[in-house]
Amino acid sequence: MELRHLRYFLAVAEAGHMTRAAATLGIQQPPLSQQIKALEQSLGVTLLQRHPKGVALTEAGRQFEAEARRIVDDVAAMQQRMSRIARGLQGRLAVAFTSSAAAHAFTPEALRACRSRYPGIELQLSEDNAATITEAIATGRLHCGFLRVPVARPAGVQLETLLNEPAVLALPLDHRLARLRRGKPQPVALAELEGERMILVRRPGAPGLYANLLALCATRGVQPLIVAEVERMMTNLNLVAAGVGLSVVPASMTGAQPHAIVYCPFERGVTLDAPLTLAWRAADSNGPTATFVALVREIARARR
């Protein structure tokens, strides 16, 4: 028994006439009659009672009609679901982000837009460090990730800078460099970091921004004192608020711990950028991943 046999039978049941059903199906009447007979023989029951004006369903035929219609409808629904998945309108999408990427207004904006525009896409969200996110995308455990400076570029992972923002210095409120003028933080010279106690997000997890900071210090002959390396950006800021030391964070995080932290820009001439980067598997050129990437690009273009 094939799916076409069920469709043939349903057409005959609806028309109540073999010739009219054949015309609806676009085939000749004799082959249709042969297909119905073959179906009855395979089932071992009589489905249709022939009479001069057409055909009528037997009791077995009425029960078979209900089963056949359910199967045909289920197949049609499955085909529609697969079509929506192929067009990127439905399916599961696992997205992760670093804590600093999540702090940027762009990330929740993109996730809200996806939920609103594509309700058939089921978002599964998680947080991790940049290295773990990139590895998970490369191995297929994640579809997409928002991070800052890429920490690795494994084969098959596409990385695209969406936005750029400056990095700022996060200082305990009572730190000597937390200078304010009319309530506005004043720029800090890189040389002023000499011997200062620095807190960095753990370099194996996110070396980009902090490696760039240390490299910049080295070119200027500045040697800060690294007193702590932590795994999460928010842990980093909590330690700054506690007075353990100072750190560098993307400008979009300046709203964290405002009662205990002052965020100061660097002096002019110090270029330390914190990009917002989207990572995804290059092989996912269609389906929900492709839909999400296109949406994120659209939102990024509107923000630039």
Order of alpha helices (4+ residues) and beta strands (2+ residues): alpha-alpha-alpha-beta-beta-alpha-beta-alpha-alpha-beta-alpha-beta-beta-beta-beta-beta-alpha-beta-alpha-beta-beta-beta-alpha
